[in-house]
Amino acid sequence: MLSALVASAALLLIAAAGAQAKVVELTGTTTVTPSTEAAQFLANNGVSVAPTGKGIAEDGAFVFPIAAGFGNTKTFNGLLAHAGGLKFTKGERSAVLQRFVAVRIRGAGAVLLAQIPGLRGGCGHLRQALHRFALEHPRAGKRARRVAANHPKGTRHLLRAVRNYCSGGRVIVLARLTKLRKELGYNSALLSADLKLSGQAARLLNKLAGAQAVSAGAPLGSAESRVTVVD
């Protein structure tokens, strides 16, 4: 389902990028390293964290495989969708965040979306991200409509994929991505960013911890995505 979401979103990327841009399919992994402040907050409030699904714990960090991804080789704007998630537990209470989707949009910053299974709502975050993605180029709206007209099946696939993702749980903005950096290699790249906690995620963690101790903008940690172009 994540693959369907990102593969279909490539329609919007192609519409927005223009004829001169090259859009490539990406694979790889993303490593999320919690900040000292985040680790201390969780420890002080008795909240444990464990990976779920295909996520793994590694040397104090968490590694998630990229289930599907697309990017622009010139701007590196794109989408990375991940498998797996994290489970936060305190006593008998717990919360799961899963299926992280990183969206980078020139001029509109970058966000990390997450899904909370068992709840509803928040689909506007995903639609807004895809909408901004399509509006990256000043003529993208017209181009997107033309692509949709020329590829009706793919467009329906995209809309269905968005509905499926949203129906699997509540979609929230987990973090804002700041200080985006890239190191290029042959047929690959290392993409990194700092993660700043969103207001939605802060409220969720405070509710779980039973304390109003963290707020929006707090340093959540850092993320490194090692991506390779799929042949």
C-alpha positions in Angstrom: 0.0 0.0 0.0 2.9 2.4 0.7 4.4 1.4 -2.6 1.1 2.3 -4.3 1.0 5.6 -2.5 4.5 6.7 -3.5 4.5 5.2 -7.0 1.2 7.0 -7.8 2.4 10.2 -6.3 5.2 10.2 -8.9 2.5 11.4 -11.3 2.4 14.6 -9.4 6.2 14.8 -9.2 6.5 14.4 -12.9 3.8 17.0 -13.5 5.6 19.4 -11.2 9.2 18.9 -12.2 9.1 19.9 -15.8 10.6 18.2 -18.9 14.2 18.9 -17.9 14.1 17.2 -14.5 14.9 13.6 -13.9 12.7 11.6 -11.6 14.1 8.4 -10.2 12.9 5.6 -8.0 14.7 5.2 -4.7 15.4 2.4 -2.2 17.4 2.2 1.0 17.0 2.7 4.7 16.4 5.6 7.1 18.1 5.7 10.5 16.4 7.9 13.2 18.6 8.8 16.2 16.8 10.2 19.2 18.2 13.4 20.7 19.5 13.5 24.2 16.6 15.6 25.2 14.1 13.2 23.8 15.7 10.2 25.4 15.8 12.0 28.7 12.2 13.0 28.5 11.1 9.4 27.8 13.3 7.9 30.5 12.3 10.5 33.2 8.6 9.7 32.5 9.0 5.9 32.4 8.2 5.6 28.7 9.9 2.8 26.8 10.3 2.7 23.0 10.5 -0.4 20.8 10.5 -0.9 17.0 7.5 -2.6 15.4 7.1 -4.4 12.0 10.2 -4.1 9.9 11.8 -1.5 12.0 14.9 -2.5 14.0 16.8 -1.0 17.0 20.5 -0.5 16.4 23.0 1.2 18.7 20.5 3.5 20.3 18.9 4.4 17.0 16.0 3.0 14.9 16.3 1.8 11.3 13.4 1.6 8.9 13.5 0.2 5.3 12.2 2.5 2.6 9.2 0.7 1.2 9.0 3.1 -1.8 10.5 6.4 -2.8 10.8 8.9 -5.6 13.1 11.9 -5.9 14.2 14.6 -8.3 17.9 14.2 -9.0 18.4 17.9 -9.4 16.5 19.3 -6.3 16.1 16.0 -4.3 12.6 17.0 -3.6 10.5 13.9 -3.3 8.7 11.3 -1.1 10.1 8.5 1.0 7.7 6.0 2.5 8.9 3.6 5.2 7.8 0.3 6.6 7.7 -0.4 10.3 7.1 1.9 13.2 7.6 2.6 16.9 5.7 1.6 20.0 5.7 3.9 23.0 4.7 2.2 26.3 4.1 3.3 29.8 2.5 0.8 32.2 -0.7 -0.4 30.5 -0.8 2.5 28.1 0.8 2.5 24.7 0.8 4.3 21.4 2.0 3.2 18.0 3.4 5.4 15.3 4.0 3.7 12.0 4.4 4.0 8.2 6.5 7.2 8.3 6.3 9.3 5.1 9.0 12.0 4.6 8.0 14.7 2.1 10.4 17.3 0.9 8.9 20.3 -1.0 11.0 23.2 -2.3 9.7 26.4 -0.8 7.4 24.7 1.7 9.9 22.9 3.9 9.8 19.2 4.7 7.7 17.1 7.2 7.6 13.6 8.5 4.1 12.1 8.6 3.1 9.1 10.7 0.1 7.0 11.1 -1.6 6.0 14.4 -3.5 2.7 13.8 -7.0 2.4 15.2 -7.8 6.1 15.0 -9.3 8.2 12.3 -8.7 11.6 10.7 -5.8 13.7 9.7 -5.9 12.8 6.0 -5.7 16.5 5.1 -2.0 16.4 6.1 -1.3 13.9 3.3 -3.5 15.6 0.7 -1.9 18.9 1.5 1.6 17.4 1.1 0.7 15.9 -2.3 -1.0 19.2 -3.3 2.0 21.3 -2.4 4.2 18.7 -4.2 2.2 19.2 -7.4 2.4 23.0 -7.0 6.2 23.1 -6.9 6.4 24.4 -10.4 4.4 27.6 -11.3 2.6 25.7 -14.1 2.2 22.5 -12.2 -1.5 22.8 -11.7 -2.1 22.7 -15.5 0.5 20.0 -16.0 -1.0 17.9 -13.2 -4.4 18.1 -14.8 -2.9 17.1 -18.1 -1.1 14.2 -16.6 -4.3 13.1 -14.8 -6.2 13.3 -18.1 -3.6 11.3 -19.9 -3.2 8.7 -17.1 -6.7 8.3 -15.6 -5.9 4.8 -14.3 -2.8 6.1 -12.5 -4.7 9.0 -11.1 -7.4 6.7 -9.7 -4.7 4.6 -8.3 -3.3 7.6 -6.5 -6.6 8.6 -5.0 -7.3 5.1 -3.9 -3.9 4.8 -2.3 -4.4 8.0 -0.4 -7.7 6.8 0.9 -6.2 3.4 1.9 -3.4 5.1 3.8 -5.8 7.3 5.6 -8.2 4.5 6.4 -5.4 2.6 8.1 -5.2 5.1 10.9 -5.0 8.8 11.9 -2.3 10.7 9.9 -0.3 13.2 12.0 2.7 15.4 11.3 5.3 13.8 13.6 8.1 16.3 13.0 9.4 19.1 10.9 12.6 18.4 9.0 15.2 21.2 9.3 18.8 21.7 8.2 18.4 19.3 5.3 21.7 18.1 3.9 22.9 15.8 1.1 26.1 14.0 0.2 26.1 12.6 -3.3 27.8 9.3 -4.4 27.7 7.2 -7.5 24.0 6.3 -8.1 23.3 7.0 -4.4 23.0 9.8 -1.8 23.0 10.3 1.9 20.1 12.6 2.9 20.1 13.9 6.5 18.0 16.3 8.5 17.2 17.4 12.1 13.8 16.5 13.5 11.7 19.1 15.4 8.7 17.7 17.3 5.3 18.9 16.0 2.5 20.1 18.2 0.5 17.0 17.4 3.3 14.7 18.5 4.0 16.7 21.6 0.4 16.4 22.8 0.4 12.7 22.1 3.7 12.1 24.1 2.5 14.4 27.0 -0.8 12.4 27.2 1.1 9.1 27.3 3.6 10.3 29.8 1.0 12.0 32.0 3.1 15.2 32.0 3.1 18.5 30.2 6.8 18.4 29.8 7.5 18.7 26.0 6.3 21.2 23.5 6.4 21.8 19.7 9.8 22.5 18.3 11.6 20.3 20.8 14.6 18.5 19.3 13.3 15.0 18.5 16.6 13.8 16.9 18.1 13.3 13.5 17.4 11.2 10.5 19.8 9.8 7.8 18.4 8.2 4.7 20.9 6.2 2.6 19.2 6.0 -0.8 20.2 4.2 -4.0 18.6 4.7 -7.4 16.7 1.7 -8.5 17.8 0.4 -11.9 
